Amino acid sequence: MVSKVREIRKEKQMTQDYLASVSGISRKYLSLIETNKATPSVDIAVRIAEGLSVSVDKLFLKIDNEKINIYPNPIKFADLFCGIGGFRYASSQAFKSLGISGECVFSSDIDKYAQESYEANFGERPVGDITKVDEKNIPDIDLLFAGFPCQAFSICGLQKGFEDSTRGTLFFDIARIIKEKKPKAFVLENVKNLASHDGGKTLATILSVLRDELGYYVDYHLLNALDFGLPQKRERIIIVGALEPFEMDWKFSVLKNKTLKDVLEKTVDKKHYASKEIVEKRKAKHTAKIKPAIWHENKSGNVSSYPYSCALRAGASYNYLLVDGERRLTPREMLRLQGFPDEFKIVVSDTQTRKQAGNAIPVDMVAKVIERFLPLIF
């Protein structure tokens, strides 16, 4: 049996002292339960669950470590807020590593330029506004992928469920589709700040809806693309959930790391070079100790350089990141920093491609998560 008490207690911003008090046990005993050094009686387990407002089966998991994996052939998945297909590439890598096949049966993104790029590369045009899509018309799915915008939720509606607490946010559309289609599992991606957004209430609401209202076992972790072989410091929260209990190991090892030298193009159009004035201003402020390097100027005007890129941002990266203090990243380089293959067809303007790259997921990172996660839930 695996205890999830500590994780859920922290999600709900509850102290050990408080939970121990409302559960009628000592803090020391609660600590032993949280670290899997003690197994509570049924009565105590129920009291802890009531204190956390979570069902007992979501707190204490019985994991079947000897099950035989039986995958659907193919695994059918939906790609929500799909952008230019980061989850498509990531899942394809994971499926290949596991020796299984997958099929995207539904995709959606409201941005018309993202739709154009997605169609050019995958042969299908995503549906537009997801808020206008009837969930009953979406094909049955085994998996759901989504990288969605971070929005504040209503806390006054928490007593009435996600219909009230999340309506008007894009997470609501994920929730209603999950409720209708009941996929075996899901993988969601969001920015690092989701954990602190609205004082932690946003993440707490998301986890509560997924776990308590939709009936999924849920886990999440903050991961950095730098740790997955991509030369970009990009921290993202990954949320995974399944209908069956699972224990996710979030420690990954990567054998091959890409360097900036692997990412940078050898021949670059002059249009990507900064003006003489900007270059002189940057070099007057900073001298890099390494080359190649990405120079970064923050809002205070301080310049620093690294053998990797700071996180790409939709629209802004073009101006605040300079290669060796002299030129901006090309659209292809930005795509490479996100793990997109060179086979990815660029069919929109440089401006739109930069925006798309800044909004994309780190493919290599998410691929490793999917590869680790699927054997636990099929």
KOLKOL-785419 format. One record per residue: x, y, z of N, C-alpha, C in turn; residue in three letters. Coordinates in steps of 0.05 Angstrom, whole numbers, padded with zeros to 5 digits, always signed. Atoms other than C-alpha are relative to their C-alpha. Last residue first. Layout:
XYZXYZXYZala
...
//
This chain:
+00012+00018+00019-00049-00005-00384+00007-00029+00007phe
+00029-00003+00000-00038+00045-00327-00014-00017-00022ile
+00012+00001-00027+00033+00037-00304-00030-00002+00000leu
-00001+00027-00010+00061+00018-00373-00012-00003+00028pro
+00019+00019+00012+00034+00085-00399+00002-00029+00011leu
+00027+00000-00011+00069+00131-00349-00017-00023-00011phe
+00000+00011-00027+00143+00120-00363-00028-00006+00010arg
-00013+00026+00002+00137+00129-00439+00001-00014+00028glu
+00020+00018+00011+00088+00187-00429+00011-00029-00001ile
+00022+00003-00020+00137+00222-00382-00021-00020-00011val
-00010+00017-00021+00196+00210-00429-00021-00005+00021lys
-00003+00027+00011+00158+00238-00488+00009-00019+00022ala
+00027+00012-00002+00138+00299-00447+00000-00029-00011val
+00008+00003-00028+00211+00317-00436-00026-00015+00002met
-00016+00022-00012+00233+00304-00508-00008-00005+00029asp
+00007+00026+00010+00176+00346-00537+00015-00022+00015val
-00026+00013+00006+00185+00408-00494-00004-00029-00007pro
-00010+00016-00022+00114+00436-00501+00028-00010-00007ile
-00001+00029+00003+00097+00492-00550+00010-00014+00026ala
+00023+00012-00013+00075+00563-00536+00001-00030+00002asn
+00001-00009-00027+00142+00595-00551-00023-00012+00016gly
-00022+00014-00015+00150+00552-00613-00001+00008+00029ala
+00007+00028-00003+00082+00575-00638+00021-00015+00016gln
+00021+00002-00019+00098+00648-00626-00007-00029+00006lys
-00012-00006-00026+00164+00642-00662-00021-00002+00022arg
-00015+00024-00008+00128+00607-00719+00014+00005+00027thr
+00019+00020-00009+00076+00663-00723+00015-00025+00010gln
+00013-00010-00024+00129+00717-00728-00018-00021+00012thr
-00019+00002-00022+00171+00677-00778-00013+00009+00027asp
-00021-00021-00002+00110+00671-00822+00019-00005+00023ser
+00011-00026-00007+00071+00606-00832+00024+00020+00002val
+00017-00010+00022+00087+00541-00868-00013+00027+00006val
+00007-00027-00007+00146+00514-00828-00016+00012-00023ile
+00002-00019+00022+00147+00439-00840-00009+00027+00011lys
+00024-00017-00005+00172+00396-00783-00001+00022-00021phe
+00021+00007+00020+00223+00349-00814-00025+00017+00004glu
-00003-00017+00023+00276+00386-00774-00020-00006-00022asp
-00019+00009+00020+00249+00351-00713+00002+00019-00023pro
+00013+00007+00025+00215+00389-00656+00021-00008-00021phe
-00001+00028+00007+00251+00384-00590-00014-00008-00025gly
+00023+00014-00011+00232+00451-00561-00001-00029-00007gln
-00002-00002-00029+00301+00480-00573-00024-00013+00015leu
-00019+00020-00010+00296+00453-00643+00003+00001+00030arg
+00013+00026+00002+00234+00494-00656+00018-00022+00010leu
+00019+00001-00021+00270+00556-00632-00016-00026+00001met
-00015+00004-00025+00328+00541-00677-00019-00001+00024glu
-00008+00028-00001+00281+00533-00737+00015-00006+00026arg
+00023+00017-00006+00248+00600-00722+00008-00029+00002pro
+00017+00004+00024+00317+00634-00720-00025-00017+00008thr
+00005+00028+00008+00345+00657-00654-00017-00001-00025leu
+00023+00013-00012+00366+00730-00651-00002-00029-00010arg
+00023+00005+00018+00435+00755-00667-00022-00014+00015arg
-00001-00013+00027+00496+00787-00635-00026-00004-00017glu
+00004-00029-00002+00501+00775-00560-00003+00014-00027gly
-00027-00013-00003+00531+00706-00571-00003+00031+00000asp
-00021+00019+00003+00461+00684-00594+00027+00015+00000val
-00019-00004+00023+00413+00736-00569+00021-00021+00001leu
-00021+00021+00002+00351+00726-00526+00017+00005-00024leu
-00016+00000-00025+00308+00786-00505+00021-00022+00000tyr
-00013-00025-00007+00280+00806-00573+00018-00002+00025asn
-00015-00010+00023+00259+00742-00607+00017+00024+00008tyr
-00027+00012+00001+00238+00711-00541+00018+00012-00022ser
-00021-00016-00012+00180+00760-00534+00028-00010-00003ala
-00002-00028+00009+00129+00733-00583+00024+00015+00011gly
+00015-00007+00024+00109+00669-00546+00004+00030-00007ala
+00027-00011-00006+00162+00658-00494-00012+00007-00027arg
+00012-00015+00023+00223+00613-00498-00027+00010+00008leu
+00025+00009+00011+00251+00593-00430-00010+00017-00023ala
+00021-00003-00020+00324+00613-00421-00026-00008-00014cys
+00018-00022+00002+00370+00583-00473-00018+00002+00025ser
+00027+00009+00006+00430+00540-00460-00018+00025-00001tyr
-00003+00019+00022+00505+00548-00453-00026-00013-00007pro
+00000+00028-00008+00489+00610-00411+00005-00018-00025tyr
-00002+00019+00023+00496+00685-00415+00004-00028+00011ser
-00014+00024-00008+00475+00743-00370+00002-00019-00024ser
-00006+00019+00021+00454+00815-00383+00015-00024+00012val
-00023+00016-00005+00420+00860-00332+00004-00022-00020asn
-00022-00008+00018+00371+00910-00362+00026-00015+00006gly
-00016-00021-00013+00322+00907-00303+00024+00009-00018ser
+00016-00025+00000+00271+00870-00346+00016+00023+00013lys
+00025+00000-00016+00322+00815-00360-00013+00027+00000asn
+00002-00026-00014+00373+00811-00417-00027+00000+00015glu
+00027-00007-00009+00392+00741-00437+00000+00026+00014his
+00000-00023-00018+00453+00721-00478-00029+00008+00006trp
+00023-00016+00004+00451+00651-00507+00001+00023+00021ile
+00016-00005-00024+00519+00620-00511-00024+00017-00008ala
+00023-00018+00002+00565+00591-00563-00016+00002+00026pro
+00010-00005+00027+00614+00605-00534-00003-00027-00014lys
+00003+00024+00016+00631+00609-00460-00011+00008-00028ile
-00022+00017-00006+00657+00662-00412+00000-00025-00018lys
+00007+00029-00004+00611+00715-00440+00026-00016+00005ala
-00020+00016+00015+00628+00789-00431-00005-00029+00007thr
-00005+00028-00007+00571+00835-00410+00022-00012-00018his
+00010+00008-00026+00548+00907-00406+00011-00027+00009lys
-00011-00019-00020+00588+00938-00462-00008-00008+00028ala
-00027+00008-00005+00573+00876-00503+00015+00019+00019lys
-00002+00026-00014+00499+00887-00497+00028-00006+00008arg
+00011-00005-00026+00502+00961-00517+00002-00025+00017lys
-00020-00015-00015+00548+00946-00575-00009+00005+00029glu
-00023+00018-00005+00501+00892-00600+00021+00014+00017val
+00009+00019-00020+00439+00937-00593+00024-00018+00008ile
+00004-00014-00025+00472+00995-00630-00006-00020+00023glu
-00027-00006-00011+00499+00951-00686-00003+00013+00028lys
-00013-00024+00010+00428+00925-00698+00027+00005+00013ser
+00009-00025-00014+00410+00854-00681+00016+00024-00012ala
-00020-00014-00016+00421+00799-00732-00010+00025+00012tyr
+00001+00009-00028+00362+00756-00753+00020+00014+00017his
+00023-00013-00013+00352+00794-00819-00002-00008+00030lys
-00007-00025-00013+00422+00775-00840-00023+00013+00016lys
+00007-00024+00015+00399+00704-00855+00006+00025+00016asp
+00023-00016-00010+00434+00650-00816-00004+00025-00016val
+00004-00023+00017+00481+00595-00840-00026+00014+00008thr
-00027-00009+00009+00508+00545-00790-00002+00025-00017lys
-00004+00003+00029+00442+00537-00753+00027+00011-00008glu
-00004-00024+00016+00444+00530-00678+00006-00006-00029leu
+00025-00014+00006+00414+00469-00644+00004+00023-00020val
+00018+00018+00016+00471+00419-00642-00024+00015-00010asp
-00013+00005+00026+00520+00474-00621-00017-00018-00018lys
+00007-00023+00017+00471+00494-00566+00012-00004-00028leu
-00013-00025-00007+00480+00424-00539-00010+00023-00017thr
-00005-00018+00022+00435+00363-00542+00014+00025+00011lys
+00008-00028-00002+00442+00315-00485+00007+00015-00025asn
-00012-00019+00019+00445+00240-00493-00012+00028+00002lys
-00027+00009+00009+00435+00188-00439+00014+00020-00018leu
-00002-00005+00029+00377+00220-00402+00029-00006-00008val
-00028-00002+00008+00359+00195-00332+00000+00002-00031ser
-00007+00008+00027+00291+00207-00302+00030+00002-00005phe
-00029-00003+00003+00265+00211-00230+00008-00012-00027lys
-00006-00024+00014+00190+00223-00230+00030+00005-00004trp
-00028-00006-00008+00171+00152-00211+00008+00024-00017asp
-00017-00012+00020+00095+00149-00216+00028+00006+00011met
-00021-00014-00014+00056+00102-00171+00021+00009-00020glu
-00027+00002+00011-00009+00080-00201+00019+00015+00017phe
-00022-00010-00017-00081+00067-00180+00027-00004-00014pro
-00011+00020-00019-00131+00056-00237+00023+00011+00016glu
+00022+00011-00013-00174+00108-00273+00008-00021+00021leu
+00010+00025+00011-00112+00147-00291-00024-00010+00017ala
+00023+00012-00015-00082+00216-00281-00009-00025-00014gly
+00008+00025+00012-00018+00253-00300-00023-00012+00017val
+00020+00013-00016-00004+00327-00287-00008-00026-00014ile
+00013+00022+00014+00060+00357-00314-00018-00014+00019ile
+00014+00020-00016+00082+00424-00288-00013-00020-00018ile
+00028+00004+00005+00133+00459-00332-00012-00020+00020arg
+00013+00015-00021+00202+00488-00324-00030-00001-00005glu
+00029-00004+00003+00239+00510-00387-00014-00018+00020arg
+00011+00001-00028+00313+00521-00382-00029+00006-00002lys
+00018-00022-00006+00331+00505-00455-00010-00004+00029gln
-00015-00023-00010+00388+00462-00482-00018+00025+00005pro
+00004-00024+00017+00344+00400-00489+00014+00024+00012leu
-00017-00001+00023+00371+00334-00461-00005+00024-00019gly
+00009+00020+00019+00315+00318-00412+00015+00003-00027phe
-00006+00027-00011+00341+00353-00350-00007-00022-00020asp
-00029+00003-00001+00344+00420-00387+00008-00028+00009leu
-00010+00011+00025+00270+00411-00403+00030-00004-00001ala
-00016-00020+00014+00255+00422-00329+00010-00013-00026asn
-00023+00011+00015+00201+00383-00292+00013+00023-00016leu
-00013-00022+00015+00152+00403-00237+00025-00011-00013leu
-00027-00006-00007+00110+00343-00216+00010+00023-00017his
-00011-00022+00016+00039+00317-00215+00028+00006+00010tyr
-00026-00008-00011-00001+00257-00191+00010+00023-00018asp
-00014-00022+00012-00074+00237-00199+00027+00005+00013val
-00024-00001-00017-00119+00177-00188+00019+00019-00014tyr
-00027+00009+00010-00182+00193-00226+00020+00001+00023tyr
-00006+00028-00009-00255+00195-00202+00027-00010-00009gly
-00001+00017+00024-00282+00255-00240+00010-00028+00005leu
+00026-00001+00016-00306+00292-00179+00001-00018-00024glu
+00024+00004-00016-00253+00277-00126-00026-00001-00016asp
-00001+00022-00019-00190+00266-00166-00027-00006+00012arg
-00009+00025+00013-00196+00308-00229-00002-00024+00019leu
+00019+00008+00021-00239+00362-00197+00008-00027-00012val
+00025+00008-00013-00197+00366-00134-00020-00010-00020ser
-00005+00027-00011-00132+00367-00174-00025-00010+00014leu
-00005+00019+00022-00156+00426-00217+00002-00029+00011ile
+00026+00005+00013-00184+00463-00157+00003-00021-00022thr
+00016+00015-00018-00119+00456-00118-00028-00007-00012ala
-00009+00028+00001-00080+00479-00178-00017-00018+00018leu
+00005+00011+00027-00121+00542-00183+00008-00029-00002thr
+00028+00009+00002-00124+00554-00108-00006-00012-00027lys
+00001+00029+00000-00048+00557-00101-00028-00011-00004gly
-00007+00010-00027-00048+00630-00081-00002-00030+00002gly
+00023-00006-00018-00084+00651-00145+00005-00013+00028asp
+00021-00017+00012-00029+00618-00186-00024+00002+00019his
+00004-00023-00017+00026+00589-00142-00022+00018-00010ser
-00001+00008-00028+00028+00518-00171-00005+00023+00019ala
+00026+00012-00007+00006+00542-00239-00001-00007+00029leu
+00015-00017-00018+00068+00586-00241-00028-00010+00007asn
-00009+00004-00027+00109+00529-00271-00017+00016+00020lys
-00023-00016-00009+00068+00532-00334+00007-00005+00029val
+00005-00028-00005+00021+00476-00355+00025+00014+00010asn
-00024-00016-00003+00018+00406-00383-00007+00029+00005glu
+00004-00028+00004-00035+00352-00378+00026+00015+00005leu
-00024-00014-00007-00029+00277-00388-00005+00030-00006val
-00005-00026+00012-00092+00235-00386+00028+00010+00008phe
-00019-00017-00013-00114+00164-00372+00003+00026-00014ala
-00015+00015-00019-00163+00109-00388+00019+00017+00017lys
-00024+00013+00010-00208+00160-00421+00014-00016+00022pro
-00013+00018-00019-00276+00171-00390+00024-00014-00012lys
-00013+00021+00015-00309+00202-00452+00015-00020+00018lys
+00016+00013+00020-00362+00245-00418+00014-00024-00012glu
+00024+00011-00013-00327+00265-00354-00016-00016-00020lys
-00009+00023-00016-00260+00274-00390-00025-00014+00013ile
-00007+00021+00020-00294+00319-00441+00009-00025+00015ile
+00025+00011+00011-00328+00360-00386+00005-00022-00021arg
+00015+00015-00020-00263+00367-00348-00025-00012-00012ala
-00014+00025-00004-00221+00389-00408-00017-00018+00018ile
+00004+00016+00024-00274+00440-00425+00015-00026+00000asp
+00027+00011-00001-00275+00466-00354-00005-00018-00024phe
-00001+00026-00013-00200+00474-00358-00027-00013+00002phe
-00004+00021+00020-00213+00528-00410+00004-00028+00013leu
-00029+00005+00004-00243+00573-00358+00003-00023-00019thr
-00011-00025+00009-00314+00602-00359+00030-00002-00003gly
+00014-00011+00024-00341+00546-00316+00012+00027-00008arg
-00018-00004+00023-00288+00521-00268-00013+00011-00025thr
-00026-00010-00008-00321+00526-00199+00019+00005-00024ser
+00000-00028-00010-00393+00522-00223+00028+00010+00004asp
+00018-00015+00017-00394+00459-00266-00001+00029+00007glu
-00014-00014+00021-00333+00436-00228-00018+00015-00019phe
-00014+00016+00020-00373+00421-00166+00012+00016-00023gly
+00018+00010+00020-00427+00455-00126+00014-00016-00022lys
+00019+00018-00012-00388+00466-00062-00019-00013-00020gln
-00012+00026-00007-00330+00493-00101-00019-00019+00012leu
+00015+00022+00012-00372+00547-00133+00010-00027+00008gly
+00027+00001-00012-00350+00604-00088-00016-00024-00010cys
+00000+00017-00023-00278+00588-00105-00027-00001+00013ile
+00018-00010-00021-00284+00613-00176+00003-00019+00024ser
+00026+00012-00002-00224+00594-00218-00016+00013+00022phe
+00011+00001-00027-00163+00633-00240-00028-00012+00000ala
+00020-00021-00007-00135+00616-00308-00009-00003+00029gln
+00004-00001-00029-00073+00579-00333-00019+00023+00006cys
-00007-00026-00013-00077+00564-00408-00007-00001+00030pro
+00022-00020+00000-00080+00490-00429+00009+00026+00014phe
-00015-00021-00012-00031+00437-00452-00017+00025+00000gly
+00007-00028+00001-00075+00377-00464+00020+00018+00014ala
-00023-00018-00004-00069+00303-00478-00010+00029-00001phe
+00006-00028+00006-00126+00253-00469+00025+00016+00007leu
-00017-00020-00012-00117+00178-00473-00009+00028-00008leu
-00014+00014-00022-00161+00117-00488+00017+00020+00016asp
-00029-00002-00002-00210+00156-00531+00010-00017+00024ile
-00010+00013-00024-00282+00149-00556+00031+00000+00000asp
-00003+00030+00000-00297+00197-00613+00010-00010+00027pro
-00028+00008+00001-00318+00269-00596+00002-00030+00001ile
-00007+00005+00028-00391+00284-00613+00030-00007-00003asn
+00012+00025+00009-00414+00276-00541+00008-00007-00028lys
-00017+00023-00008-00365+00329-00519-00011-00027-00009glu
+00017+00018-00017-00404+00381-00559+00017-00025+00007asp
+00001+00028+00008-00351+00430-00586-00017-00016+00021val
+00023+00004+00017-00364+00505-00579-00004-00030-00008lys
+00023-00006-00016-00317+00514-00520-00026-00004-00016thr
+00008+00024-00015-00264+00477-00560-00025+00006+00017ile
+00006-00007-00028-00260+00535-00610-00011-00024+00015asp
-00005-00027-00011-00229+00508-00674-00007+00002+00030gly
+00025-00015-00004-00225+00435-00695+00007+00026+00014val
+00014+00001-00026-00155+00414-00715-00026+00016+00000pro
+00003-00027-00011-00138+00407-00789-00015-00002+00027arg
+00027-00004-00010-00111+00339-00810-00002+00027+00014glu
+00021+00007+00020-00051+00318-00851-00028+00003+00009gly
+00014+00025-00008-00002+00316-00793-00023-00008-00019phe
-00018+00020-00010+00051+00367-00813-00013-00027+00007asn
-00022+00004+00019+00014+00415-00858+00017-00023+00009ala
+00011+00014+00024-00050+00407-00817+00023-00006-00019glu
+00008+00027-00008-00014+00425-00752-00009-00016-00024tyr
-00025+00015-00005+00020+00485-00783-00006-00029+00007ser
-00013+00003+00025-00046+00512-00811+00026-00017+00003glu
+00015+00019+00016-00083+00499-00747+00014-00006-00026gln
-00008+00026-00012-00029+00536-00708-00015-00023-00015ala
-00027+00005+00010-00041+00594-00755+00011-00026+00011tyr
+00001+00009+00028-00116+00591-00744+00028-00006-00011lys
-00017-00018+00016-00109+00593-00668+00002-00010-00029asp
+00015-00023+00010-00170+00559-00635+00017+00018-00019ile
-00014-00024-00008-00137+00491-00625-00014+00024-00014asp
+00014-00026-00001-00169+00422-00626+00020+00022+00008ser
-00019-00021-00007-00150+00351-00643-00015+00027-00001ser
+00012-00027-00003-00191+00287-00646+00021+00020+00009phe
+00027+00000+00011-00178+00215-00666-00014+00027+00003val
+00014-00024-00009-00102+00215-00658-00028+00001-00013cys
+00015-00014+00021-00079+00144-00668-00014+00024+00012glu
+00020-00019-00009-00026+00106-00630-00014+00013-00023gly
+00009-00020+00020+00017+00045-00640-00021+00018+00012ser
+00029+00000+00004+00059+00003-00592-00008+00021-00021ile
+00007+00020+00020+00132-00018-00587-00030-00002-00005gly
+00014+00021-00013+00144+00019-00522-00009-00022-00019leu
-00017+00012-00020+00198+00063-00551-00013-00024+00013ser
-00022+00015+00014+00156+00076-00613+00018-00014+00020lys
+00012+00024+00012+00095+00095-00571+00022-00018-00013phe
+00006+00019-00022+00137+00143-00530-00011-00026-00011ala
-00025+00010-00010+00166+00178-00592-00004-00021+00022gln
-00011+00017+00021+00097+00183-00623+00027-00012+00009ser
+00013+00026-00002+00069+00209-00558+00011-00019-00021ser
-00008+00012-00025+00121+00266-00557-00013-00028+00003ala
-00027+00010+00002+00111+00283-00630+00009-00015+00025tyr
-00001+00020+00021+00036+00287-00624+00028-00012-00003arg
+00008+00026-00011+00041+00321-00557-00001-00022-00021phe
-00020+00010-00018+00081+00377-00589-00007-00027+00012gly
-00003+00029-00001+00032+00383-00646+00022-00011+00018gly
-00012+00010+00025+00032+00455-00670+00008-00030+00002ile
-00022-00017+00011-00016+00481-00618+00010-00012-00026gly
-00022+00015+00012-00056+00421-00592+00023+00017-00010cys
-00018-00023+00000-00102+00457-00544+00027-00009-00013phe
+00014-00025-00005-00132+00387-00539+00020+00023+00004leu
-00022-00020-00003-00100+00326-00571-00013+00028+00002asp
+00009-00027+00008-00148+00267-00564+00023+00019+00007ala
-00003-00023-00018-00122+00196-00562-00011+00025-00012phe
+00013-00023+00012-00134+00126-00590+00001+00024+00020lys
+00010-00017-00022-00084+00073-00570-00012+00025-00013ile
-00019-00019-00012-00079+00029-00632-00012+00013+00025pro
-00015-00001+00026-00083-00028-00617-00018+00012-00022asn
+00018-00001+00023-00105-00021-00544+00017+00002-00025pro
+00006-00026+00012-00049-00039-00496-00021-00002-00023tyr
+00017+00005+00024-00047-00099-00451-00008+00027-00011ile
+00010-00023+00016+00009-00094-00400-00015-00009-00024asn
-00010+00002+00027+00014-00155-00354-00012+00023-00016ile
+00019+00003+00022+00005-00141-00281+00013-00001-00027lys
-00005+00024+00016+00059-00156-00230-00020-00003-00023glu
-00026-00002+00014+00065-00089-00195+00006-00024-00018asn
-00006+00027+00011-00008-00084-00177+00025+00002-00016asp
-00013+00002+00026-00010-00021-00134+00005-00028-00008ile
-00009+00028+00003-00058-00014-00075+00009-00003-00029lys
+00002+00014+00026-00063+00061-00063+00011-00029+00002leu
-00016+00024-00005-00078+00095+00003-00004-00018-00024phe
-00022-00005-00019-00101+00167-00005+00019-00024+00004leu
-00019-00019+00013-00144+00162-00067+00024+00006+00018lys
-00015+00015+00022-00178+00098-00041+00019+00018-00015asp
-00022+00016-00011-00196+00135+00024+00016-00013-00022val
+00008+00028-00005-00237+00188-00012+00024-00016+00008ser
-00007+00018+00022-00213+00259-00004-00009-00028+00007val
+00023-00001+00019-00239+00316+00040+00007-00015-00025ser
-00010-00011+00026-00170+00321+00073-00022+00003-00021leu
-00014-00025-00006-00197+00313+00144+00011+00014-00025gly
+00020-00021-00005-00246+00262+00119+00013+00027+00005glu
+00013-00006+00026-00190+00221+00088-00021+00022+00004ala
-00019-00016+00016-00150+00225+00153-00013+00009-00026ile
-00002-00026-00012-00211+00201+00192+00019+00019-00014arg
+00025-00014+00007-00224+00144+00143+00001+00028+00012val
-00001-00007+00029-00151+00121+00148-00024+00016-00008ala
-00018-00023+00002-00156+00124+00224+00002+00009-00029ile
+00012-00023-00013-00217+00078+00225+00017+00026-00003asp
+00022-00010+00017-00188+00030+00174-00012+00025+00011val
+00024+00017+00000-00125+00023+00215-00021+00013-00018ser
+00022-00007-00019-00064+00061+00193-00022-00020+00000pro
+00025+00004+00014-00003+00029+00161-00023+00006+00019thr
+00022+00011-00017+00063+00056+00187-00025-00002-00017ala
-00013+00016-00021+00131+00070+00155-00021-00011+00019lys
+00005+00029+00005+00099+00093+00089+00015-00017+00020asn
-00025+00010+00011+00129+00164+00096-00001-00031-00004thr
-00007-00015+00025+00061+00197+00105+00025-00012-00013glu
+00019+00008+00021+00039+00144+00155+00008+00013-00027ile
-00006+00028+00007+00101+00154+00197-00018-00010-00022leu
-00024+00000+00015+00090+00229+00196+00009-00028-00009ser
+00007-00009+00027+00018+00219+00218+00025+00001-00018leu
+00012+00023+00013+00043+00178+00277-00008+00008-00029tyr
-00021+00020+00005+00091+00234+00297-00012-00024-00015lys
-00015-00009+00024+00037+00287+00290+00021-00021-00008arg
-00023-00017-00006-00006+00248+00339+00013+00008-00027ser
-00025+00015-00003-00075+00223+00320+00023+00019+00006ile
-00001+00012-00026-00147+00249+00325+00025-00018+00004gly
+00002+00029+00003-00155+00262+00251+00001-00015+00026ser
+00027+00006+00009-00172+00336+00261-00004-00030-00004val
+00020-00009-00020-00109+00344+00304-00028-00009-00009ser
-00001+00019-00022-00063+00304+00258-00021+00006+00021ala
+00012+00025+00009-00087+00345+00199+00001-00021+00022leu
+00029-00004+00003-00074+00411+00236-00013-00027-00008tyr
+00013-00003-00026-00005+00391+00262-00030+00001-00003asp
+00001+00026-00013+00017+00364+00194-00015+00002+00027gln
-00023+00008-00015+00000+00431+00162-00004-00028+00012thr
+00008+00007-00028-00052+00439+00107+00026-00009+00015met
-00013-00020-00017-00038+00475+00041-00008-00004+00029gln
+00022-00015-00013-00089+00431+00004+00011+00020+00020lys
+00016-00012+00020-00035+00407-00044-00021+00018+00012glu
-00014-00023+00009+00010+00396+00016-00015+00014-00022lys
+00000-00020-00021-00040+00349+00048+00013+00026-00009arg
+00026-00013+00001-00049+00314-00019-00003+00021+00022ile
+00004-00016+00025+00025+00300-00026-00026+00015+00000glu
-00017-00023-00001+00034+00278+00047-00004+00018-00024arg
+00009-00019-00020-00026+00232+00048+00017+00026-00002val
-00002-00026+00014-00008+00195-00016-00008+00023+00018lys
+00013-00023-00011+00008+00130+00021+00004+00025-00017ser
-00015-00025+00003+00026+00069-00019-00016+00023+00011val
+00017-00024+00000+00000+00000+00000+00018+00025+00000met
//
